[in-house]
Structures are given as structure tokens and as C-alpha cells.
Amino acid sequence: MIGSIDRSAVEQVFEVFRLLARDRPRYVLLMKDGGFFCTCLMLQNTGIVCRHYFMLIRRVPKCPYHISMIPRRWFHESSQGIEDSELAIEPFHYCAVFEGESNNTKALTPVNNYMGFIRAILPARASQPLLSREEATKQYRYSNIAGMIKSIADIASDNQETESFVGNEIQRLLLQVRARKVESIPVENPMDPVGSGRPKVKRLQGSTEPTKNKKKKL
């Protein structure tokens, strides 16, 4: 995999390992465009910058950080619909301990094909349709509420008393939320109820009931 990377685009290669696991190192490639590639593939698989690169950021002045490394799902609600072009104009940032050494590079911004070498060596996954701002905002709110409910469920499951209290409060809150939602929907006339059984106009007559409008057969 590393062999498929264009060597002319590589600035430097670092070997990163734990003190107790020197026999299992990770290799971090610092690219000339400011990007990086780590053999742990955490950035590609989860969208999270790995600890190996964060360690280099604190130790090597030339290792930059850029906001486009963070997936949009972690952005604030008001920034969910931000475009790639808006992120591209943001400058690189360097660790504060190297502020004096990197002042001349802090104003630099990524090139047009920033981190493009990753797509060249790894097969692209099927692209998902872009969400609108309203859909992204709804997902953001849903994840926040789901996280709070999960925390409540973890605590409430410890004992029966807490579970009963939380259950009653959730039922009360659910009724309030439903009532609030119904108020925003126009109320229409109720439908005529349909009773069970045979309609009265087609009721069968009993054998002892007097017949009406029946002609005797001759």
C-alpha cells in the first residue's frame, strides 16, 4: 500500500510506536501538500485523526492540522451545510509549542487536491447523497436527544425505583410532546364510526316476528 504512493509527493516518513510495543510500529507519511497518511487507517475508516499523527503534531514543527480532517457530522448545527470551498480557504494550524518556528507557514492554505493521494491508493466507497441543511439539522438534533436518552436508560436500569420514576416522567413528557405536535396540525372533522356486525337495514328477521309486506305464496 505504501509502495503505491508517489514518492515524489512524500516530504518525510516517521516511525511511531509505543514503548512497550516497539515490534508493532505505525508509519506516518507527511506529504508535501500538508496532508498525511498513517498505516493505522483510522482517518480513512472512522474519520478521526489518529493518535500517531497527534503525537507528531506536538513533536515535529512541520506537521500541520487542518479543519477539513474533521467530518461534517461533528460540526456545530449552524455549520452542517458548509461547502468544501469554504473549508479550503481555512489556513493550516500548528501546535502552540512551535508557534515561533511556524509563523511563516500559518497563513498557508491547502492546495486544490489536498489529501487527494488517499483517493488514489484506496478504492472510493459508494458516495451517499448529500443531505440538505434541514435534513442534516434534523439528524444532529436526533443524535443529541438519542444520546441523552441512552444516558438516562443506563442510569435508570440500576434499580426498580429509578426505573419507575424515569418511566413515569418519560410518559408524562411524551404526552406533552404529542399534544404540542397535534396543536400545529389542522384539526378536521372526525370520521363517522363504523359499527361492528350486520347493518340494521339488512337485519335478518326471526321466525316468530310478524312479516311485513310479504305476499303469501299460492
Contacts in CASP RR format, 6 or more apart in sequence:
PFRMAT RR
TARGET T0000
AUTHOR 0000-0000-0000
METHOD contacts of the structure
MODEL  1
MIGSIDRSAVEQVFEVFRLLARDRPRYVLLMKDGGFFCTCLMLQNTGIVC
RHYFMLIRRVPKCPYHISMIPRRWFHESSQGIEDSELAIEPFHYCAVFEG
ESNNTKALTPVNNYMGFIRAILPARASQPLLSREEATKQYRYSNIAGMIK
SIADIASDNQETESFVGNEIQRLLLQVRARKVESIPVENPMDPVGSGRPK
VKRLQGSTEPTKNKKKKL
1 39 0 8 1.000
1 121 0 8 1.000
2 27 0 8 1.000
2 29 0 8 1.000
2 39 0 8 1.000
4 120 0 8 1.000
4 121 0 8 1.000
5 29 0 8 1.000
5 37 0 8 1.000
5 117 0 8 1.000
5 121 0 8 1.000
6 117 0 8 1.000
6 120 0 8 1.000
9 31 0 8 1.000
9 32 0 8 1.000
9 33 0 8 1.000
9 117 0 8 1.000
10 29 0 8 1.000
10 30 0 8 1.000
10 31 0 8 1.000
10 32 0 8 1.000
11 30 0 8 1.000
11 31 0 8 1.000
11 32 0 8 1.000
11 34 0 8 1.000
11 62 0 8 1.000
12 29 0 8 1.000
12 30 0 8 1.000
12 62 0 8 1.000
13 27 0 8 1.000
13 28 0 8 1.000
13 29 0 8 1.000
13 30 0 8 1.000
14 27 0 8 1.000
14 28 0 8 1.000
14 29 0 8 1.000
14 30 0 8 1.000
14 56 0 8 1.000
14 60 0 8 1.000
15 25 0 8 1.000
15 26 0 8 1.000
15 27 0 8 1.000
16 25 0 8 1.000
16 26 0 8 1.000
16 27 0 8 1.000
16 28 0 8 1.000
16 38 0 8 1.000
16 52 0 8 1.000
16 55 0 8 1.000
16 56 0 8 1.000
17 24 0 8 1.000
17 25 0 8 1.000
17 26 0 8 1.000
18 24 0 8 1.000
26 38 0 8 1.000
26 39 0 8 1.000
26 40 0 8 1.000
26 50 0 8 1.000
26 52 0 8 1.000
27 38 0 8 1.000
27 39 0 8 1.000
28 36 0 8 1.000
28 37 0 8 1.000
28 38 0 8 1.000
28 39 0 8 1.000
28 52 0 8 1.000
28 53 0 8 1.000
28 56 0 8 1.000
29 36 0 8 1.000
29 37 0 8 1.000
29 38 0 8 1.000
30 36 0 8 1.000
30 56 0 8 1.000
30 60 0 8 1.000
30 62 0 8 1.000
30 63 0 8 1.000
31 37 0 8 1.000
31 117 0 8 1.000
33 110 0 8 1.000
33 111 0 8 1.000
33 113 0 8 1.000
33 114 0 8 1.000
33 115 0 8 1.000
34 64 0 8 1.000
34 66 0 8 1.000
34 92 0 8 1.000
34 110 0 8 1.000
34 114 0 8 1.000
35 64 0 8 1.000
35 66 0 8 1.000
35 114 0 8 1.000
35 115 0 8 1.000
36 53 0 8 1.000
36 56 0 8 1.000
36 63 0 8 1.000
37 117 0 8 1.000
37 118 0 8 1.000
38 50 0 8 1.000
38 52 0 8 1.000
38 53 0 8 1.000
40 50 0 8 1.000
40 52 0 8 1.000
42 48 0 8 1.000
42 49 0 8 1.000
42 50 0 8 1.000
43 49 0 8 1.000
43 50 0 8 1.000
43 53 0 8 1.000
43 69 0 8 1.000
44 118 0 8 1.000
44 122 0 8 1.000
47 69 0 8 1.000
47 70 0 8 1.000
47 71 0 8 1.000
49 65 0 8 1.000
49 69 0 8 1.000
49 70 0 8 1.000
53 63 0 8 1.000
56 63 0 8 1.000
57 63 0 8 1.000
57 64 0 8 1.000
57 65 0 8 1.000
57 94 0 8 1.000
57 95 0 8 1.000
58 95 0 8 1.000
58 97 0 8 1.000
61 94 0 8 1.000
61 95 0 8 1.000
61 98 0 8 1.000
61 101 0 8 1.000
61 102 0 8 1.000
62 102 0 8 1.000
63 94 0 8 1.000
63 95 0 8 1.000
64 92 0 8 1.000
64 93 0 8 1.000
64 94 0 8 1.000
64 105 0 8 1.000
65 92 0 8 1.000
65 93 0 8 1.000
65 94 0 8 1.000
65 95 0 8 1.000
66 90 0 8 1.000
66 92 0 8 1.000
66 93 0 8 1.000
66 110 0 8 1.000
66 114 0 8 1.000
67 87 0 8 1.000
67 90 0 8 1.000
68 84 0 8 1.000
68 87 0 8 1.000
68 88 0 8 1.000
68 90 0 8 1.000
68 110 0 8 1.000
68 114 0 8 1.000
68 115 0 8 1.000
72 79 0 8 1.000
72 80 0 8 1.000
72 81 0 8 1.000
72 82 0 8 1.000
72 136 0 8 1.000
73 139 0 8 1.000
73 140 0 8 1.000
75 81 0 8 1.000
75 82 0 8 1.000
77 137 0 8 1.000
77 140 0 8 1.000
77 141 0 8 1.000
80 131 0 8 1.000
80 133 0 8 1.000
80 136 0 8 1.000
80 137 0 8 1.000
80 140 0 8 1.000
81 133 0 8 1.000
81 136 0 8 1.000
88 109 0 8 1.000
88 110 0 8 1.000
88 112 0 8 1.000
88 114 0 8 1.000
89 109 0 8 1.000
90 109 0 8 1.000
91 106 0 8 1.000
91 107 0 8 1.000
91 108 0 8 1.000
91 109 0 8 1.000
92 105 0 8 1.000
92 106 0 8 1.000
92 108 0 8 1.000
92 109 0 8 1.000
92 110 0 8 1.000
93 106 0 8 1.000
94 102 0 8 1.000
94 105 0 8 1.000
94 106 0 8 1.000
131 139 0 8 1.000
152 166 0 8 1.000
153 166 0 8 1.000
155 162 0 8 1.000
155 166 0 8 1.000
156 162 0 8 1.000
156 163 0 8 1.000
156 165 0 8 1.000
156 166 0 8 1.000
156 167 0 8 1.000
157 163 0 8 1.000
198 204 0 8 1.000
205 211 0 8 1.000
END
